[in-house]
Amino acid sequence: MLNRARGPAVWSHARRRTRRSIGEIVRAHLERTPGVTLVQAQVVGFLVRNGRVHGVALGDGGSIEADAVVVTPGTFMNGLMHIGDRTMAGGRVGEAASRGLSECLAELGFRVLRLKTGTPPRIHRDTIDFSRMLEQPGDEPPRAFSHFTRSLDVDQILCH
């Protein structure tokens, strides 16, 4: 469980790998849903008319009009990466930070803050002296990812 030192609103389960990602499962479901069209593009702003959002502006110069807009920026909105003494815009390796969206939200009167997730640094295991480290075990007993899971029917093992 991540962020346990913070309030329950930001607790999240962590898992190193899955056979099929949740994103793939959700995408497959949405692709089969009638009336839903998936568009992969970077949203850089909102289309506003008479004080109401009526669509989004895209990074490629296009736009999409809509009766409703749901903002799900993920963790890369104004994302920062820290590498040694350097700080740069970005997300996971090879992925860009989402730029422009937070400024648009602020212009619309929303208060925009940063939530530091506490993601640990990535380091090469050959550069680590494990004998000088303290083990930080997972939750005991292990917890299920879903609140709907009644019991863990499969032994939970540590993966290295």
C-alpha positions in Angstrom: 0.0 0.0 0.0 1.5 3.3 -1.1 1.1 6.7 0.7 0.1 5.2 4.0 1.7 8.1 5.8 -0.9 10.3 4.2 -4.7 10.2 4.4 -6.8 7.3 3.1 -7.9 9.4 0.1 -4.4 8.9 -1.5 -3.7 5.4 -0.5 -3.1 3.1 -3.5 -2.2 -0.5 -4.0 1.1 -1.2 -5.7 1.9 -4.2 -7.8 5.0 -4.8 -9.9 3.5 -6.7 -12.8 0.3 -8.1 -14.2 -0.4 -10.6 -16.9 -2.7 -8.1 -18.7 -2.8 -4.5 -17.7 -5.9 -2.8 -16.4 -5.5 -0.3 -19.2 -5.7 -3.1 -21.8 -8.8 -4.5 -20.2 -10.6 -1.1 -20.0 -9.6 -0.3 -23.6 -11.0 -3.6 -24.9 -14.2 -3.0 -23.0 -14.6 0.6 -24.4 -13.8 -0.5 -27.9 -16.8 -3.0 -27.7 -19.1 -0.3 -26.2 -21.7 1.1 -28.7 -21.7 4.9 -29.0 -18.1 5.2 -27.7 -15.4 6.5 -29.9 -11.8 6.4 -28.6 -9.5 9.2 -29.6 -5.8 9.2 -28.7 -4.6 12.7 -28.5 -3.1 15.2 -26.1 -5.6 17.7 -24.6 -3.9 21.1 -24.2 -6.9 23.2 -23.3 -10.7 23.6 -23.1 -13.2 25.2 -25.5 -15.3 27.6 -23.5 -18.4 29.4 -24.7 -20.5 31.6 -22.4 -18.7 30.4 -19.3 -19.3 26.7 -20.2 -16.8 24.1 -21.4 -18.1 22.7 -24.7 -15.0 20.7 -25.8 -11.3 20.3 -25.8 -8.4 21.7 -27.8 -5.8 19.1 -28.9 -2.1 19.4 -29.2 -2.1 18.8 -32.9 -4.3 21.9 -33.4 -7.6 20.0 -33.7 -10.5 20.1 -31.3 -13.4 17.9 -30.1 -16.7 19.3 -29.2 -18.8 17.6 -26.5 -21.8 18.0 -24.2 -19.6 17.0 -21.3 -15.8 16.8 -20.6 -14.3 14.5 -18.0 -10.7 15.5 -17.1 -8.5 12.5 -16.2 -4.9 13.9 -16.5 -3.2 11.1 -14.7 0.1 11.7 -13.0 1.9 13.5 -15.7 0.1 16.9 -15.5 3.0 19.3 -15.3 5.1 16.2 -14.5 8.6 16.6 -13.3 11.5 14.1 -13.3 14.5 14.5 -11.1 17.7 12.9 -12.3 20.6 13.7 -10.1 20.8 17.5 -9.8 18.7 18.1 -12.9 14.9 18.6 -13.0 13.0 18.3 -16.3 9.5 17.9 -17.6 8.4 14.4 -18.2 6.6 11.2 -17.1 7.7 7.6 -17.2 10.6 6.7 -19.4 9.8 7.9 -22.9 6.6 9.6 -22.0 6.0 13.4 -22.0 4.5 15.5 -19.3 1.1 16.9 -19.9 1.5 20.6 -20.5 -1.1 23.4 -20.8 -3.9 21.6 -19.0 -3.1 22.9 -15.5 -2.8 26.5 -16.8 -6.2 26.1 -18.5 -7.8 24.8 -15.3 -6.3 27.7 -13.3 -7.7 30.2 -15.9 -11.1 28.6 -15.3 -10.8 29.3 -11.6 -9.7 25.9 -10.4 -7.0 25.7 -7.7 -4.2 23.6 -9.1 -1.8 21.9 -6.6 0.9 19.2 -6.8 0.5 15.8 -5.1 3.9 14.3 -4.4 3.3 10.6 -4.9 6.6 9.6 -3.3 7.6 7.4 -6.2 11.0 5.9 -5.2 14.0 6.6 -7.4 15.0 4.0 -10.0 18.5 2.7 -9.5 20.5 -0.2 -11.0 20.6 -3.2 -8.6 24.4 -3.8 -9.4 25.2 -0.4 -7.8 23.5 -1.2 -4.4 25.1 -2.7 -1.3 22.0 -4.5 0.0 23.9 -5.5 3.2 23.6 -1.9 4.4 19.8 -1.6 3.8 16.8 -2.3 6.0 14.0 -4.5 4.5 10.6 -2.9 4.3 8.1 -5.7 4.1 4.7 -5.4 2.5 1.4 -5.5 4.4 0.9 -8.4 6.7 -1.5 -10.0 6.1 -1.4 -9.1 2.4 -4.3 -7.0 1.2 -6.4 -7.4 -1.9 -6.4 -4.7 -4.6 -10.2 -4.6 -4.8 -12.5 -3.7 -1.9 -14.8 -6.3 -3.4 -12.4 -9.2 -2.9 -13.5 -11.3 0.1 -10.4 -13.5 0.4 -7.0 -14.1 -1.2 -7.4 -17.6 -2.7 -3.8 -17.7 -4.1 -0.7 -17.6 -1.9 0.9 -14.2 -2.0 4.6 -14.6 -2.8 7.4 -12.1 -2.9 8.7 -11.5 -6.5 12.4 -10.5 -7.0 
